[in-house]
Amino acid sequence: MELNTIESHDIGIAAEPSAGTGPTAKKVFVKTYGCQMNVYDSQRMTDALAADGYVATDAVEDADLVLLNTCHIREKAAEKVYSELGRIRDMKAERAEAGRELLIGVAGCVAQAEGAEIIRRSPAVDLVIGPQTYHRLPDVLARVRGGKKVVETEYAIEDKFEHLPQPKRAELAKRGVTAFLTVQEGCDKFCTFCVVPYTRGSEVSRPVAQIVAEAERLAEAGVREVTLLGQNVNAWHGLGENGEEWGLGRLLFRLAEIPGLARLRYTTSHPRDMDEELIAAHRDLPALMPYLHLPVQSGSDRILKAMNRRHTARDYLALIERIRAARTDIAMSGDFIVGFPGETDADFEATLELVREVNYASAFSFKYSPRPGTPGAEMDGHVAEAVKDERLQRLQGLLLKQQQDFGLSLVGKTIDTLIEKPGRQAGQKVGRSPWLQPVIVDDKAGGIGDIIDVRITRTGYNSLFAELV
């Protein structure tokens, strides 16, 4: 089960190191590819390295250590990593000529999937570390400095979250008023297109006490909105504070009790794990935002079976009806794959029909990309790239129209908006609507972290414009 993919970006979060401050402090540059969980993992890697004397930098030229936190969901993402490694290799050679060391590491899902092959293909790499072992980074770096190239991709026996140092409140405050919080990792669904069960492992849920403690630290640092993350987040279950096993719905109610924490979200979900308690949370919990990312991937039952989704299109639509009956203002988001092996024109038309019936506020859509080691890669009937391209354009055109229509439906309405950051233009701030759209408001409308009522005046391509009520 994959999370929403995002553009790769650089993590330049200044840690609060216990050692190494000052002009000779070691610096780490982290480039993140892929999903929200990788963004969270990059922040936690920075936390782990702070104990080893590193501070984060957003300038790769200043770094003593470069880490690429990688994604393996699609082929292009993996190839981008190797292209980036070529550029960093040249930088490392220049540093060596000047007598200065530069260490290179690859982390994340490409690291887990390819292991030592990365060092064979890119000999300049010093360390490869998987997503379940990045808490061991300081130890791995010590071995690298001893002259070894290290590949650390065995699944950790210990709970990595217990071994990660907690960032100081001042460090958390620098990260903004919204935050990700991983509560679940791995997936047991084994969709035939997906590498997650092989790179992230089986489903593991963090305990309630650990999640609540992290959420409380975030709230104390000024975070107003938390998004719970998991490859299959609504499969989360853990031992609650009362000794009973909790599901995600009950966890959300507990997190809503934390002072200062005003908004809650979660992603990514599987339709088969959407239980009645979680639907009730959408009905009864004001802090849970009326926006749900619920991937379906295809509208064709034949393709859904080939994908091993273990639900039908009608099952999915019936679930959407129950969710909307519980929360009438909820907006739906989804994931779609076009051109899965064997997909016919009729199968694709079934996907378009499902999209029309659901009417999404936003969605992510992709061409099928065979991943080595997955059953889908070995299937017959692979679809020609030109056909995939044409289908994707048609699907994205429909989804974009629905997204724009949803934005237009909000014009004239009063909504609450979380002020998140300064705008790109002077005199503006950017907020976040309950449905995740950026909301552009006047700079004087409120301070960062305020939740204000605004009236939507018009829409932009991907954003809303509003005035203070």
Solvent accessible surface area in square Angstrom, and as a share of the most:
residue,aa,sasa,rsa
1,M,3,0.01
2,E,9,0.04
3,L,2,0.01
4,N,14,0.07
5,T,29,0.17
6,I,66,0.34
7,E,146,0.65
8,S,43,0.27
9,H,70,0.31
10,D,61,0.32
11,I,8,0.04
12,G,36,0.35
13,I,26,0.13
14,A,46,0.35
15,A,9,0.07
16,E,59,0.26
17,P,20,0.13
18,S,93,0.60
19,A,54,0.42
20,G,35,0.34
21,T,93,0.54
22,G,48,0.46
23,P,143,0.90
24,T,126,0.73
25,A,11,0.09
26,K,66,0.28
27,K,70,0.30
28,V,1,0.00
29,F,12,0.05
30,V,0,0.00
31,K,37,0.16
32,T,1,0.01
33,Y,9,0.03
34,G,7,0.07
35,C,17,0.10
36,Q,19,0.08
37,M,0,0.00
38,N,3,0.01
39,V,14,0.08
40,Y,4,0.01
41,D,3,0.01
42,S,0,0.00
43,Q,31,0.14
44,R,8,0.03
45,M,1,0.00
46,T,2,0.01
47,D,6,0.03
48,A,1,0.01
49,L,0,0.00
50,A,12,0.09
51,A,60,0.46
52,D,36,0.19
53,G,3,0.02
54,Y,4,0.02
55,V,28,0.16
56,A,12,0.10
57,T,14,0.08
58,D,106,0.55
59,A,31,0.24
60,V,31,0.18
61,E,114,0.51
62,D,63,0.32
63,A,0,0.00
64,D,32,0.16
65,L,0,0.00
66,V,0,0.00
67,L,0,0.00
68,L,0,0.00
69,N,2,0.01
70,T,0,0.00
71,C,9,0.05
72,H,10,0.05
73,I,27,0.14
74,R,44,0.16
75,E,92,0.41
76,K,154,0.65
77,A,20,0.16
78,A,4,0.03
79,E,77,0.34
80,K,113,0.48
81,V,1,0.01
82,Y,22,0.08
83,S,64,0.41
84,E,27,0.12
85,L,5,0.03
86,G,20,0.20
87,R,143,0.52
88,I,4,0.02
89,R,128,0.47
90,D,70,0.36
91,M,42,0.19
92,K,43,0.18
93,A,55,0.43
94,E,114,0.51
95,R,22,0.08
96,A,71,0.55
97,E,155,0.69
98,A,86,0.67
99,G,73,0.70
100,R,102,0.37
101,E,108,0.49
102,L,2,0.01
103,L,9,0.05
104,I,1,0.00
105,G,0,0.00
106,V,0,0.00
107,A,1,0.01
108,G,2,0.02
109,C,14,0.08
110,V,0,0.00
111,A,0,0.00
112,Q,28,0.12
113,A,51,0.39
114,E,48,0.22
115,G,10,0.09
116,A,65,0.51
117,E,67,0.30
118,I,1,0.00
119,I,27,0.14
120,R,166,0.61
121,R,113,0.41
122,S,18,0.12
123,P,88,0.55
124,A,20,0.16
125,V,1,0.00
126,D,15,0.08
127,L,0,0.00
128,V,0,0.00
129,I,0,0.00
130,G,0,0.00
131,P,2,0.01
132,Q,26,0.11
133,T,1,0.00
134,Y,3,0.01
135,H,17,0.08
136,R,59,0.22
137,L,0,0.00
138,P,39,0.25
139,D,81,0.42
140,V,0,0.00
141,L,0,0.00
142,A,58,0.45
143,R,91,0.33
144,V,11,0.07
145,R,103,0.38
146,G,66,0.63
147,G,71,0.69
148,K,131,0.55
149,K,104,0.44
150,V,5,0.03
151,V,55,0.32
152,E,23,0.10
153,T,27,0.15
154,E,133,0.60
155,Y,100,0.38
156,A,24,0.18
157,I,177,0.90
158,E,56,0.25
159,D,51,0.26
160,K,8,0.03
161,F,13,0.05
162,E,125,0.56
163,H,106,0.47
164,L,6,0.03
165,P,52,0.33
166,Q,86,0.38
167,P,21,0.13
168,K,121,0.51
169,R,157,0.57
170,A,57,0.44
171,E,1,0.01
172,L,10,0.05
173,A,53,0.41
174,K,124,0.53
175,R,49,0.18
176,G,31,0.30
177,V,15,0.08
178,T,26,0.15
179,A,20,0.15
180,F,58,0.24
181,L,0,0.00
182,T,0,0.00
183,V,0,0.00
184,Q,1,0.01
185,E,12,0.05
186,G,0,0.00
187,C,0,0.00
188,D,66,0.34
189,K,15,0.07
190,F,96,0.40
191,C,2,0.01
192,T,15,0.09
193,F,12,0.05
194,C,3,0.02
195,V,6,0.03
196,V,6,0.03
197,P,12,0.07
198,Y,96,0.36
199,T,1,0.01
200,R,5,0.02
201,G,9,0.09
202,S,73,0.47
203,E,45,0.20
204,V,97,0.56
205,S,30,0.20
206,R,12,0.05
207,P,57,0.36
208,V,0,0.00
209,A,69,0.54
210,Q,32,0.14
211,I,0,0.00
212,V,7,0.04
213,A,40,0.31
214,E,12,0.05
215,A,0,0.00
216,E,65,0.29
217,R,65,0.24
218,L,13,0.07
219,A,13,0.10
220,E,101,0.45
221,A,13,0.10
222,G,34,0.33
223,V,3,0.02
224,R,65,0.24
225,E,1,0.00
226,V,0,0.00
227,T,11,0.07
228,L,0,0.00
229,L,0,0.00
230,G,0,0.00
231,Q,4,0.02
232,N,0,0.00
233,V,0,0.00
234,N,10,0.05
235,A,18,0.14
236,W,3,0.01
237,H,94,0.42
238,G,9,0.09
239,L,119,0.59
240,G,8,0.08
241,E,99,0.44
242,N,76,0.39
243,G,51,0.49
244,E,93,0.42
245,E,123,0.55
246,W,18,0.06
247,G,16,0.16
248,L,4,0.02
249,G,1,0.01
250,R,89,0.33
251,L,0,0.00
252,L,0,0.00
253,F,78,0.33
254,R,50,0.18
255,L,0,0.00
256,A,30,0.23
257,E,119,0.53
258,I,7,0.04
259,P,118,0.74
260,G,44,0.42
261,L,8,0.04
262,A,32,0.25
263,R,3,0.01
264,L,0,0.00
265,R,11,0.04
266,Y,12,0.05
267,T,8,0.05
268,T,0,0.00
269,S,0,0.00
270,H,1,0.00
271,P,12,0.08
272,R,110,0.40
273,D,35,0.18
274,M,10,0.04
275,D,70,0.36
276,E,108,0.49
277,E,78,0.35
278,L,1,0.01
279,I,9,0.05
280,A,24,0.18
281,A,0,0.00
282,H,1,0.00
283,R,139,0.51
284,D,70,0.36
285,L,13,0.06
286,P,111,0.70
287,A,17,0.13
288,L,2,0.01
289,M,13,0.06
290,P,4,0.02
291,Y,29,0.11
292,L,1,0.01
293,H,4,0.02
294,L,0,0.00
295,P,1,0.00
296,V,0,0.00
297,Q,2,0.01
298,S,0,0.00
299,G,7,0.07
300,S,7,0.05
301,D,75,0.39
302,R,131,0.48
303,I,1,0.01
304,L,0,0.00
305,K,171,0.72
306,A,33,0.26
307,M,0,0.00
308,N,49,0.25
309,R,0,0.00
310,R,125,0.46
311,H,17,0.07
312,T,53,0.31
313,A,15,0.12
314,R,139,0.51
315,D,76,0.39
316,Y,1,0.00
317,L,13,0.07
318,A,41,0.32
319,L,11,0.06
320,I,5,0.02
321,E,108,0.48
322,R,109,0.40
323,I,0,0.00
324,R,73,0.27
325,A,83,0.65
326,A,22,0.17
327,R,48,0.17
328,T,127,0.74
329,D,65,0.34
330,I,11,0.06
331,A,5,0.04
332,M,0,0.00
333,S,0,0.00
334,G,0,0.00
335,D,2,0.01
336,F,0,0.00
337,I,13,0.06
338,V,1,0.00
339,G,0,0.00
340,F,0,0.00
341,P,6,0.04
342,G,27,0.26
343,E,10,0.04
344,T,65,0.38
345,D,102,0.53
346,A,76,0.59
347,D,12,0.06
348,F,2,0.01
349,E,74,0.33
350,A,33,0.26
351,T,3,0.02
352,L,5,0.03
353,E,94,0.42
354,L,5,0.02
355,V,0,0.00
356,R,122,0.44
357,E,88,0.40
358,V,1,0.01
359,N,86,0.44
360,Y,3,0.01
361,A,9,0.07
362,S,28,0.18
363,A,27,0.21
364,F,62,0.26
365,S,12,0.08
366,F,37,0.15
367,K,62,0.26
368,Y,8,0.03
369,S,22,0.14
370,P,49,0.31
371,R,8,0.03
372,P,102,0.64
373,G,65,0.62
374,T,2,0.01
375,P,60,0.38
376,G,0,0.00
377,A,26,0.20
378,E,139,0.62
379,M,55,0.24
380,D,132,0.68
381,G,47,0.45
382,H,83,0.37
383,V,22,0.13
384,A,60,0.47
385,E,99,0.44
386,A,77,0.59
387,V,57,0.33
388,K,6,0.02
389,D,55,0.29
390,E,85,0.38
391,R,12,0.04
392,L,26,0.13
393,Q,130,0.58
394,R,103,0.38
395,L,0,0.00
396,Q,78,0.34
397,G,40,0.38
398,L,39,0.19
399,L,12,0.06
400,L,62,0.31
401,K,112,0.47
402,Q,15,0.07
403,Q,53,0.23
404,Q,72,0.32
405,D,60,0.31
406,F,47,0.20
407,G,7,0.07
408,L,105,0.52
409,S,57,0.37
410,L,7,0.04
411,V,62,0.35
412,G,49,0.47
413,K,108,0.46
414,T,73,0.42
415,I,14,0.07
416,D,54,0.28
417,T,0,0.00
418,L,0,0.00
419,I,0,0.00
420,E,34,0.15
421,K,106,0.45
422,P,98,0.61
423,G,17,0.16
424,R,248,0.91
425,Q,123,0.55
426,A,109,0.85
427,G,45,0.43
428,Q,49,0.22
429,K,27,0.12
430,V,17,0.10
431,G,1,0.01
432,R,46,0.17
433,S,0,0.00
434,P,6,0.04
435,W,28,0.10
436,L,69,0.34
437,Q,30,0.13
438,P,57,0.36
439,V,0,0.00
440,I,27,0.14
441,V,4,0.02
442,D,84,0.43
443,D,56,0.29
444,K,181,0.77
445,A,11,0.09
446,G,16,0.15
447,G,32,0.31
448,I,80,0.41
449,G,8,0.07
450,D,61,0.32
451,I,60,0.30
452,I,24,0.12
453,D,79,0.41
454,V,0,0.00
455,R,91,0.33
456,I,1,0.00
457,T,63,0.37
458,R,136,0.49
459,T,40,0.23
460,G,30,0.29
461,Y,147,0.56
462,N,86,0.44
463,S,24,0.15
464,L,4,0.02
465,F,46,0.19
466,A,13,0.10
467,E,80,0.36
468,L,97,0.48
469,V,92,0.53
